[in-house]
Amino acid sequence: MADLKLKDVGKTYGGSVEVLKDINLEIETGELIVFVGPSGCGKSTLLRMIAGLEKISAGTLEIDGLMVNDVPPAQRGIAMVFQSYALYPHMTVRDNMSFSLKIAKKSKEEIEAAVARAAKILQLEPYLDRLPKALSGGQRQRVAIGRAIVRDPKVYLFDEPLSNLDAALRVATRIEIAQLKESMPDSTMIYVTHDQVEAMTLATRIVVLANKGISQVGTPLELYEKPENEFVAQFIGSPSMNLLPGTITGTGAQTTIKLDGEGTAVSNIPTTDADMGKTVNVGIRPEDLTIAEGDQYAVDGNVDIVEALGEVTLLYFVAEREQDPLVAKLPGIHADQRGRNLRLTADPSKVHVFMDGKSLLYR
């Protein structure tokens, strides 16, 4: 469908309030790119700049090699699905989906064919003659997506389309969006969400936004397994990664870190003699912590809270000589661990090391 290229893109309001700066990103045809980040990081603003609903303050936006900074939204070949369904309540599903084509003065045959195609993809054929009030929330969102499909755009933009749905509908509609992408493999989609599950399950690549710029870009597994910095490490994954301060006491192919306390962590991230004695943060995901069986352990502490979720159990405890609470995510049911003292360790291949906020893996 379309390639997008953002070069040094920035956004300021009133000439002094900088929201985004130096955004450089290339999106290839057929990708489903997901923008994630904390509230206020500029996810929706960047999406609206691509759509033409917000003016680009600096840099350039190219679609298929053509700069479109000053091209009106209707002429960019983009269709946007908003957080709100924004359906016309007095129009049927058929009329809602065909309205933009009628405005564009398409022929009756073209309109009928486009609506029929979209309705088939979204399984809306039984509902074409219903009004929006006779539809569920998930069905209304599908109609909103159908309005985008009938236009056959170069790029689809989704601005938190599932945030108004309850938990069960979110899961069902997320699966439908994944199936929609499978049915249109050449379509280019950009999706904004604050939901990590949506990002991890839908994305070809994830763009993590923070501090007015891009913190990291990569596939879901790249961001999960090889975060470039502490922010991405803690933002991706739930519960977030545990960060434990310590000092490097052994270097080489494996790095040994004496943690602030009595524990010791070993990482497969290599270091040199120049790193000896330096202060670092050790990152261990809750699901990578296991109960230590010998004398070697990374952290120990008393379990304060237990969340038994069935397939896994979350253990919350404050490690000795540590201020920040730790979380361990153990498979199975461990409801009897509350109040007990546990020693935990982790496989060296799962232990991350950060110096000055950045992963030593990327030095």
C-alpha positions as CSV (number, residue, x, y, z in Angstrom):
1,M,0.0,0.0,0.0
2,A,2.5,2.7,1.2
3,D,5.8,3.4,2.7
4,L,6.1,6.2,5.3
5,K,9.2,8.1,6.3
6,L,9.5,10.6,9.1
7,K,12.6,12.7,9.1
8,D,13.5,14.9,12.1
9,V,9.8,15.5,12.8
10,G,9.0,17.7,15.7
11,K,5.9,19.4,17.2
12,T,5.7,22.5,19.3
13,Y,2.7,24.5,20.5
14,G,2.9,28.3,20.7
15,G,6.5,28.2,19.5
16,S,7.8,27.3,23.0
17,V,6.0,24.1,24.3
18,E,7.9,21.2,22.7
19,V,6.0,17.9,22.6
20,L,8.0,15.9,20.1
21,K,11.4,16.4,18.6
22,D,13.8,14.5,16.2
23,I,11.4,11.7,15.3
24,N,13.1,9.6,12.7
25,L,11.1,6.5,11.6
26,E,10.7,4.4,8.4
27,I,7.6,2.3,8.0
28,E,7.4,-0.3,5.2
29,T,4.4,-1.4,3.2
30,G,2.6,-4.2,5.0
31,E,3.8,-3.4,8.5
32,L,1.6,-2.9,11.6
33,I,3.4,-0.4,13.7
34,V,2.3,0.2,17.2
35,F,3.0,3.5,19.1
36,V,3.2,3.0,22.9
37,G,4.4,5.1,25.8
38,P,3.2,6.8,29.0
39,S,0.3,9.3,29.0
40,G,1.4,12.6,27.5
41,C,4.3,11.2,25.5
42,G,2.9,12.3,22.1
43,K,1.5,9.0,20.7
44,S,-1.8,10.4,19.5
45,T,-0.2,13.7,18.5
46,L,2.3,11.9,16.2
47,L,-0.6,9.9,14.7
48,R,-2.6,13.1,14.1
49,M,0.4,14.7,12.4
50,I,0.7,11.7,10.0
51,A,-3.1,12.1,9.3
52,G,-2.7,15.8,8.7
53,L,-4.9,16.8,11.6
54,E,-2.0,18.4,13.4
55,K,0.6,20.6,11.6
56,I,4.2,19.4,11.5
57,S,6.4,22.0,13.2
58,A,9.7,20.6,12.0
59,G,11.0,17.9,9.7
60,T,9.3,16.1,6.9
61,L,6.7,13.4,6.4
62,E,6.9,11.3,3.2
63,I,4.3,8.9,1.9
64,D,5.5,6.8,-1.1
65,G,8.4,9.1,-1.6
66,L,6.3,12.3,-1.7
67,M,6.5,15.0,1.0
68,V,3.0,15.6,2.4
69,N,3.6,18.1,5.1
70,D,1.2,20.6,3.5
71,V,-1.1,18.1,1.8
72,P,-4.7,18.2,3.1
73,P,-5.8,15.2,5.1
74,A,-8.4,14.1,2.5
75,Q,-5.6,13.9,-0.1
76,R,-3.1,11.9,1.8
77,G,-4.7,8.5,1.1
78,I,-5.1,7.9,4.8
79,A,-8.1,6.6,6.8
80,M,-8.4,7.0,10.6
81,V,-10.3,5.0,13.2
82,F,-10.8,7.1,16.3
83,Q,-11.2,6.1,20.0
84,S,-14.8,7.2,19.7
85,Y,-16.9,5.3,17.2
86,A,-18.4,8.6,15.9
87,L,-21.2,6.8,14.0
88,Y,-24.2,8.7,12.6
89,P,-27.0,7.5,14.9
90,H,-29.7,8.0,12.3
91,M,-27.9,6.1,9.6
92,T,-27.8,2.3,9.1
93,V,-24.6,0.4,9.1
94,R,-24.6,0.4,5.3
95,D,-25.1,4.2,5.1
96,N,-22.5,4.9,7.7
97,M,-19.9,2.8,5.8
98,S,-20.8,4.3,2.4
99,F,-21.2,8.0,3.5
100,S,-17.6,9.0,2.6
101,L,-17.9,7.4,-0.8
102,K,-21.1,9.2,-1.5
103,I,-19.4,12.5,-0.6
104,A,-16.6,11.6,-3.0
105,K,-19.3,11.1,-5.7
106,K,-18.4,7.5,-6.4
107,S,-20.8,5.5,-8.5
108,K,-23.5,3.4,-7.0
109,E,-21.8,0.2,-8.2
110,E,-18.5,1.2,-6.7
111,I,-20.1,2.0,-3.4
112,E,-22.0,-1.3,-3.2
113,A,-18.9,-3.3,-4.1
114,A,-16.8,-1.5,-1.5
115,V,-19.4,-1.9,1.3
116,A,-19.9,-5.5,0.4
117,R,-16.2,-6.2,0.6
118,A,-15.7,-4.5,3.9
119,A,-18.8,-6.1,5.4
120,K,-17.5,-9.5,4.4
121,I,-14.1,-8.9,5.9
122,L,-15.5,-7.6,9.2
123,Q,-18.4,-10.1,9.3
124,L,-21.0,-7.3,9.3
125,E,-23.2,-8.6,6.5
126,P,-26.1,-9.5,8.9
127,Y,-26.1,-6.0,10.4
128,L,-26.0,-3.8,7.3
129,D,-29.6,-2.6,7.8
130,R,-29.4,-2.0,11.5
131,L,-28.9,1.4,13.3
132,P,-25.9,1.8,15.6
133,K,-28.1,1.7,18.7
134,A,-29.0,-1.9,17.8
135,L,-25.3,-3.0,17.8
136,S,-22.9,-4.0,20.6
137,G,-19.8,-1.9,21.3
138,G,-17.6,-4.3,19.4
139,Q,-19.9,-4.3,16.4
140,R,-19.9,-0.5,16.4
141,Q,-16.1,-0.4,16.4
142,R,-16.2,-2.8,13.5
143,V,-18.4,-0.4,11.6
144,A,-16.0,2.4,12.3
145,I,-13.2,0.2,10.9
146,G,-15.4,-0.6,7.9
147,R,-15.7,3.1,7.1
148,A,-12.0,3.1,6.8
149,I,-11.8,0.0,4.7
150,V,-14.3,1.1,2.0
151,R,-12.0,4.1,1.2
152,D,-9.2,1.7,0.3
153,P,-6.6,4.0,1.8
154,K,-2.8,3.8,1.6
155,V,-2.5,3.8,5.3
156,Y,-4.8,2.9,8.2
157,L,-4.5,4.9,11.4
158,F,-6.0,3.5,14.7
159,D,-6.1,5.8,17.7
160,E,-6.8,3.6,20.8
161,P,-9.8,2.0,19.1
162,L,-10.5,-0.5,21.9
163,S,-10.2,1.7,24.9
164,N,-14.0,2.2,25.2
165,L,-14.7,-1.6,25.3
166,D,-14.9,-3.8,28.3
167,A,-12.3,-6.5,28.9
168,A,-14.0,-9.3,27.1
169,L,-14.8,-7.2,24.1
170,R,-11.3,-5.9,24.0
171,V,-9.9,-9.4,23.6
172,A,-12.5,-10.3,20.9
173,T,-12.0,-7.1,18.9
174,R,-8.2,-7.4,19.2
175,I,-8.4,-10.8,17.6
176,E,-10.6,-9.4,14.9
177,I,-8.1,-6.6,14.1
178,A,-5.3,-9.3,13.9
179,Q,-7.5,-11.3,11.5
180,L,-8.2,-8.1,9.6
181,K,-4.5,-7.5,9.1
182,E,-4.0,-11.1,8.0
183,S,-6.8,-10.6,5.4
184,M,-5.0,-7.5,4.1
185,P,-1.3,-8.4,4.2
186,D,-0.2,-5.5,2.0
187,S,-2.0,-2.9,4.1
188,T,0.1,-0.5,6.2
189,M,-1.3,0.2,9.6
190,I,-0.2,2.5,12.5
191,Y,-1.9,1.7,15.8
192,V,-1.8,3.8,19.0
193,T,-2.4,2.1,22.4
194,H,-1.5,2.2,26.0
195,D,-2.2,-1.5,26.4
196,Q,0.9,-3.6,26.3
197,V,-1.0,-6.8,25.4
198,E,-2.4,-5.1,22.3
199,A,1.1,-3.9,21.3
200,M,2.8,-7.2,21.9
201,T,0.2,-9.3,20.1
202,L,-0.6,-7.1,17.1
203,A,2.6,-5.3,16.2
204,T,5.1,-6.1,13.5
205,R,7.3,-3.5,15.3
206,I,6.7,-1.4,18.4
207,V,7.8,2.2,18.7
208,V,8.3,3.2,22.3
209,L,7.9,7.0,22.8
210,A,9.3,8.8,25.8
211,N,10.9,12.2,26.7
212,K,9.6,13.8,23.5
213,G,11.3,11.2,21.2
214,I,11.7,7.6,20.3
215,S,13.2,5.5,23.1
216,Q,13.5,2.2,21.1
217,V,12.0,0.6,17.9
218,G,11.9,-3.1,17.5
219,T,9.8,-6.3,17.2
220,P,7.8,-7.1,20.4
221,L,10.3,-9.9,21.3
222,E,13.3,-7.6,20.7
223,L,11.9,-5.0,23.1
224,Y,11.1,-7.7,25.7
225,E,14.3,-9.6,25.5
226,K,16.8,-6.9,24.6
227,P,15.7,-3.5,25.9
228,E,18.2,-0.7,25.1
229,N,17.5,1.3,28.3
230,E,15.9,1.1,31.7
231,F,12.8,2.9,30.6
232,V,11.9,0.3,27.9
233,A,12.9,-2.5,30.2
234,Q,10.4,-1.4,32.8
235,F,7.7,-0.2,30.4
236,I,7.5,-3.4,28.4
237,G,6.3,-6.3,30.4
238,S,3.8,-6.8,33.2
239,P,4.7,-6.7,36.1
240,S,7.6,-4.4,35.1
241,M,11.2,-5.5,35.4
242,N,12.9,-5.4,38.8
243,L,15.9,-3.1,38.9
244,L,18.5,-3.8,41.6
245,P,21.5,-1.6,42.3
246,G,24.9,-3.2,42.6
247,T,28.6,-3.1,41.8
248,I,30.6,-5.1,39.2
249,T,33.0,-7.5,40.9
250,G,33.8,-9.8,38.0
251,T,34.4,-9.1,34.3
252,G,34.8,-11.1,31.2
253,A,32.5,-13.3,29.1
254,Q,30.2,-13.3,32.1
255,T,29.8,-10.4,34.5
256,T,29.4,-10.8,38.2
257,I,27.6,-8.1,40.2
258,K,27.5,-7.8,44.0
259,L,24.1,-6.4,44.7
260,D,23.4,-3.9,47.5
261,G,22.8,-6.5,50.1
262,E,24.2,-10.0,50.4
263,G,23.1,-11.3,47.0
264,T,25.1,-11.8,43.8
265,A,23.9,-11.8,40.2
266,V,25.6,-13.2,37.2
267,S,24.9,-12.0,33.6
268,N,26.0,-13.3,30.2
269,I,26.5,-9.7,29.1
270,P,30.3,-9.3,28.7
271,T,32.3,-6.6,30.3
272,T,36.0,-5.5,30.4
273,D,38.5,-4.8,33.2
274,A,37.7,-1.1,32.8
275,D,34.2,-1.9,34.1
276,M,35.4,-3.4,37.4
277,G,34.0,-1.6,40.4
278,K,31.4,0.4,38.5
279,T,27.9,1.0,39.8
280,V,25.1,-0.6,37.7
281,N,21.5,-1.6,37.9
282,V,20.7,-5.3,37.4
283,G,17.4,-6.0,35.6
284,I,15.5,-9.2,36.2
285,R,12.0,-9.8,35.0
286,P,9.6,-11.2,37.6
287,E,8.9,-14.3,35.4
288,D,12.7,-15.0,35.3
289,L,13.2,-15.2,39.0
290,T,13.2,-18.7,40.5
291,I,13.6,-20.0,44.0
292,A,17.3,-20.6,44.7
293,E,18.2,-24.2,45.7
294,G,21.7,-23.6,46.9
295,D,23.8,-21.0,48.6
296,Q,24.0,-18.8,45.4
297,Y,21.1,-16.3,45.3
298,A,20.5,-12.8,44.0
299,V,17.9,-11.4,46.4
300,D,16.1,-12.6,49.5
301,G,13.3,-11.2,51.6
302,N,10.0,-11.9,53.2
303,V,6.9,-12.3,51.0
304,D,4.4,-9.5,51.9
305,I,1.6,-10.1,49.4
306,V,0.6,-13.1,47.3
307,E,-1.6,-12.8,44.2
308,A,-2.7,-16.3,43.2
309,L,-3.9,-16.0,39.6
310,G,-4.2,-19.7,38.8
311,E,-1.7,-20.3,36.1
312,V,0.9,-18.1,37.9
313,T,1.4,-16.6,41.3
314,L,2.8,-13.1,41.9
315,L,4.9,-12.7,45.0
316,Y,5.6,-9.2,46.3
317,F,8.2,-8.6,48.9
318,V,10.8,-6.1,50.1
319,A,14.3,-7.5,49.8
320,E,16.7,-7.1,52.7
321,R,18.6,-3.8,52.5
322,E,16.5,-2.7,49.5
323,Q,14.0,0.1,49.3
324,D,12.1,-0.9,46.2
325,P,9.7,-3.9,46.4
326,L,10.5,-6.8,44.2
327,V,8.0,-9.0,42.3
328,A,8.5,-12.6,41.5
329,K,6.2,-14.4,39.0
330,L,6.2,-18.1,39.6
331,P,4.3,-20.7,37.6
332,G,1.5,-22.5,39.4
333,I,-0.1,-21.8,42.7
334,H,2.0,-20.7,45.7
335,A,-0.6,-19.2,48.0
336,D,1.2,-20.6,51.0
337,Q,4.3,-18.5,50.6
338,R,3.0,-15.4,52.3
339,G,5.2,-14.4,55.3
340,R,8.0,-16.8,54.3
341,N,11.5,-15.8,53.6
342,L,12.6,-16.7,50.1
343,R,15.9,-16.6,48.3
344,L,15.6,-16.0,44.5
345,T,18.0,-16.3,41.6
346,A,17.9,-16.0,37.8
347,D,19.6,-17.7,34.8
348,P,22.6,-15.5,33.7
349,S,21.1,-15.4,30.2
350,K,18.0,-13.6,31.6
351,V,19.9,-11.0,33.7
352,H,20.2,-7.5,32.2
353,V,22.8,-4.9,33.2
354,F,22.3,-1.2,32.9
355,M,24.9,1.5,33.4
356,D,23.8,5.2,33.4
357,G,20.3,4.0,32.3
358,K,21.6,2.2,29.2
359,S,22.0,-1.5,28.6
360,L,25.6,-2.8,28.4
361,L,24.4,-5.1,25.7
362,Y,24.4,-2.2,23.1
363,R,27.8,-0.7,23.9
